[in-house]
């Protein structure tokens, strides 16, 4: 069985490499991130990513007990580290998200929700090569409880409330303009004469 899967994986890989070489010859701008990946490419990439996930991760269950506290910590962590690309609601509809190739996925989508807990953890901890998804995990996987809390949050995204999203906004990183405004306000409150920077849209 494993030999058949390996052969199939090699065939798929050869087809993808061959298609890429043909595209390089025939299509200008092949490496542009502006186009949207075709459905077959998305499915093939997900299939290969699934095959590349070590089998023991696919069998893992979340070692962090589900609780409101774990979910709260995950919201704060996500808002600070992940929402720039994924948006606070996990939709991927952020300033950055649509500009990646492939675009940042909607974490509420059935295809993401169908992934095993261990597979979601693996993606968060190790990242995905050749995409915009970095490896967030620190240290050994068994020590990375923050990523497991994020798995709970991903499961919760289809039911996230407006109140939770509003709470997350205060943990989002500030833009440069927002930082300058905040620094000027801090100086003003400390008694200094300050000229507030203009805000340009």
matplotlib code that plots the C-alpha trace (Angstrom):
import matplotlib.pyplot as plt

x = [0.0, 2.8, 4.7, 1.6, 1.2, 4.9, 4.6, 1.5, 3.3, 6.2, 3.9, 2.0, 5.4, 6.6, 3.3, 3.7, 7.3, 6.5, 3.5, 5.7, 8.4, 5.8, 4.3, 7.7, 8.1, 4.6, 3.2, 4.9, 4.6, 4.3, 6.0, 3.6, 1.8, -1.1, -3.0, -5.3, -4.3, -6.5, -8.6, -6.6, -3.4, -5.0, -6.2, -2.8, -0.9, -3.2, -2.9, 0.9, 1.0, -1.2, 1.2, 4.2, 2.7, 4.3, 1.7, 2.1, 1.0, -2.2, -3.1, -2.5, -5.3, -5.0, -3.2, -4.4, -7.8, -10.5, -11.4, -12.4, -9.0, -7.1, -9.3, -8.7, -4.9, -5.2, -7.2, -4.6, -1.7, -3.5, -4.4, -0.7, 1.0, -1.4, -4.2, -2.0, -2.4, -5.4, -7.6, -9.1, -12.0, -9.7, -11.3, -8.0, -9.6, -6.8, -4.6, -1.9, -3.9, -5.1, -1.7, 0.0, 0.3, -1.7, -3.9, -4.2, -6.9, -10.2, -9.6, -13.4, -13.7, -14.7, -11.4, -9.5, -11.9, -11.7, -8.0, -6.9, -5.9, -2.3, -2.1, -3.2, -0.6, 2.1, 1.3, 1.4, 4.6, 6.6, 5.1, 4.7, 7.7, 7.3, 4.3, 3.8, 3.1, 6.1, 7.1, 5.8, 6.8, 9.5, 11.5, 10.3, 6.7, 5.8, 6.7, 4.7, 1.4, 0.7, 0.2, -2.2, -4.2, -4.3, -5.8, -8.7, -9.2, -9.2, -12.0, -13.8, -13.6, -16.9, -18.7, -16.5, -18.6, -18.4, -17.4, -14.5, -13.3, -13.6, -11.5, -8.8, -8.5, -6.7, -3.9, -3.3, 0.1, 0.1, 0.9, 3.7, 1.2, -0.6, 2.7, 3.6, 0.2, 0.5, 4.1, 2.9, -0.1, 2.2, 4.5, 1.5, 0.2, 3.6, 3.5, 5.7, 4.8, 3.9, 2.9, 0.7, 1.6, -0.9, -2.9, -3.0, -5.5]
y = [0.0, 2.4, 1.5, 2.5, 5.8, 6.5, 5.8, 7.9, 10.8, 10.5, 10.6, 13.7, 15.4, 14.7, 16.0, 19.2, 19.7, 19.0, 21.4, 24.1, 23.7, 23.9, 27.0, 28.6, 28.2, 29.2, 31.7, 35.0, 36.0, 32.4, 33.4, 36.3, 36.2, 38.2, 35.3, 33.0, 29.3, 27.0, 24.5, 21.5, 23.2, 23.9, 20.3, 18.9, 21.1, 20.1, 16.5, 16.7, 18.6, 15.9, 13.2, 15.1, 15.3, 12.6, 9.9, 10.2, 13.9, 12.8, 10.6, 13.2, 14.7, 18.1, 17.7, 21.1, 20.9, 23.1, 26.0, 29.6, 30.6, 28.6, 30.1, 33.6, 33.1, 31.8, 34.9, 37.2, 35.2, 35.0, 38.7, 39.6, 37.1, 35.8, 38.3, 40.5, 37.7, 35.7, 38.5, 38.4, 36.2, 33.7, 34.6, 35.6, 38.9, 41.1, 43.7, 41.0, 37.8, 38.0, 39.1, 35.8, 32.9, 30.9, 33.4, 32.9, 30.3, 30.9, 29.0, 28.6, 26.7, 23.0, 21.9, 23.4, 22.3, 18.7, 18.6, 16.5, 18.4, 17.1, 18.2, 21.7, 21.7, 20.5, 23.4, 26.0, 24.6, 23.8, 26.2, 25.4, 25.8, 28.0, 29.7, 32.7, 30.4, 30.7, 28.1, 29.6, 26.7, 27.2, 24.3, 20.7, 20.0, 18.5, 21.8, 23.9, 24.3, 27.7, 26.1, 23.6, 26.4, 28.0, 24.7, 25.2, 28.7, 27.4, 25.0, 27.9, 30.3, 29.2, 30.3, 33.3, 36.2, 39.9, 40.6, 38.2, 39.9, 43.3, 42.1, 40.8, 44.2, 45.7, 43.1, 43.6, 45.1, 48.9, 50.4, 52.9, 55.8, 54.4, 54.1, 57.7, 58.9, 56.8, 58.1, 61.7, 61.2, 59.7, 62.7, 65.1, 63.4, 63.7, 67.5, 67.9, 70.3, 68.0, 68.4, 65.5, 63.8, 64.1, 61.0, 60.3, 57.8]
z = [0.0, 1.0, -2.3, -4.3, -2.5, -3.0, -6.8, -7.0, -5.2, -7.6, -10.6, -9.3, -8.6, -12.1, -13.6, -11.5, -12.5, -16.1, -16.0, -14.5, -17.2, -19.9, -18.3, -18.1, -21.9, -22.8, -20.3, -19.5, -15.8, -14.5, -11.3, -10.7, -7.4, -8.8, -10.4, -8.6, -8.4, -10.4, -8.4, -9.5, -8.2, -4.8, -4.5, -5.6, -3.1, -0.3, -1.2, -1.3, 2.0, 3.6, 2.3, 3.6, 7.1, 9.2, 10.0, 13.8, 13.6, 11.7, 14.7, 17.4, 19.5, 21.1, 24.5, 25.7, 27.3, 25.7, 28.0, 27.8, 29.1, 26.4, 23.8, 25.2, 25.1, 21.6, 20.5, 21.9, 20.3, 16.9, 16.9, 17.5, 15.3, 12.7, 12.0, 9.7, 7.1, 8.3, 9.7, 13.2, 12.1, 10.2, 6.8, 5.2, 4.1, 5.4, 3.7, 3.2, 2.7, -0.9, -2.1, -1.4, -3.9, -3.0, -1.2, 2.6, 3.1, 4.9, 8.2, 8.5, 5.3, 5.3, 3.7, 6.7, 9.3, 8.0, 8.7, 11.7, 14.9, 14.5, 10.8, 11.8, 14.6, 12.1, 9.7, 12.5, 14.1, 11.0, 8.4, 4.7, 2.4, -0.7, 0.7, 3.0, 6.0, 8.4, 11.1, 14.4, 16.6, 19.2, 20.5, 20.3, 19.2, 22.5, 24.2, 21.8, 23.7, 22.1, 18.7, 20.2, 21.6, 18.2, 16.9, 19.4, 18.0, 14.4, 15.3, 17.0, 14.0, 12.3, 15.5, 16.6, 17.9, 17.0, 20.7, 20.4, 17.2, 18.8, 21.7, 19.3, 17.6, 20.7, 20.3, 16.6, 15.7, 15.1, 11.8, 11.6, 11.4, 14.5, 16.4, 15.6, 16.8, 20.0, 20.7, 20.1, 22.4, 25.1, 24.9, 25.0, 28.1, 29.8, 29.4, 26.3, 23.4, 20.5, 16.9, 16.0, 12.8, 10.0, 9.2, 5.4, 3.9]

ax = plt.figure().add_subplot(projection="3d")
ax.plot(x, y, z, "-o")
ax.set_aspect("equal")
plt.show()
